C-alpha cells in the first residue's frame, strides 16, 4: 500500500483484480470510478451481484442457469426433445441460442477435460448426461465443444461413454469460416472440411 492510497481502495482493487482479464490498472480505474458514483448507485451496483449469486439456480436437468428448478428450455413443449447439444459452459448456450438455428435441448458440462488445469472427467456434469442419454425420447447427442486438444479429448471420452447407449453421437462441423479464402485456411481446418463435406442438396447456402 502506497502512502497515496488507502486500504479501503486497495481492498476494492484486489477484488476487481480477481475477475478474469482484469489487471491492476483496470481494477484501479474501476475503484476510482465507483468513488465518483453516488452512494445509492454503488449500493444498487453491489446488490445486483449478491442478488444474482444468491437467487440464480442451475437447472437440475441441463445445468444451465435458471430461475426455477428446471430451466425454460428443458420445460418448453416447443423444444425438440430428441436432440441434446453438449456444451462447455453457459456462454455457449447463449451463442447457439443466438443463431436461432437450434431448437433442441442442451447439456452444460461445466468445463472440459484439461489435465493442465487439473480438470478431469470427475469434475464435469457427465453422470447426468449419461443418465439422460438412456432415455428413449433423446435420439441424438451433438457434441459442440471447442476445437482444441482438450475439446477433442473430451469429445473422445464422451463418445466412448456413449457408444454402448442407443443414441447417435455427432459433433458440430468444423470448416472454413464464411468469407475465408481456401489458400489461407490452415491445413487441419481445410483437411477436416474435405472429410466432413456435406451433400450440396440440403446444405445451408
Ligand atoms: Zn435445463
Boltz pocket constraint, residues with backbone or C-beta under 6 A from the ligand:
constraints:
  - pocket:
      binder: B
      contacts: [[A, 59], [A, 60], [A, 61], [A, 62], [A, 63], [A, 64], [A, 70], [A, 71], [A, 72], [A, 73], [A, 74], [A, 75], [A, 106]]
      max_distance: 6.0
